[in-house]
Amino acid sequence: MKCKHKKENGEQCNSSAMNGSNYCYFHNPTISKEEKKDVQARGGKNRAAILKEPLSEIRIKKMPDITCLLVNTINQVRTGKMDAKIANCIGFLSDKLIKTLEASNLEERLKKIEQLIMGK
């Protein structure tokens, strides 16, 4: 549902209304001007996910290493020790690493087959 606020030119606000309200956040009369100013001043700074403590470095050389990383990450999210945004980043990078390891493995296998065919 769209915000019910009408602009000075008569157009309706295009923002989505908040749950349980007919207005978006900035046109909601139940939210004070101070709160709205504070949110605008922060400008999304509160959205950044930051680790409270640095994670220890791990060595990843084989697929089972990635499995351990992902299991550990899942458990940290489930217990509230890691922000889901950080876990999402780890998952995304793990996927890229899996594809790289698969391509590397395929390349090695192809090289061995070529060596067998060439009689080396």
C-alpha angles and dihedrals in degrees: 000000000000125000112268094219116122117213123226089263090055096253119132119245110259096212122108117257118246118255109277093012139088091221139066118244095269096047096041107118092206092066115080123238089241092057091048092049091049092052091048091048092053090049097194096318089129091060095069114105112222128181114240090211127018114256118239117257115256132196116233116190105139139031094260088060089058091047090055091047092051094046090050091047092049091051092048091053092046092052093045094246093118132042113242090233091061091045089051090054091050090050092049093048091045089055090053090048092050090053091048092050091048091051091048091049091049091050092052092049091049091050091052091049091050090050091051092049093048090047096239 
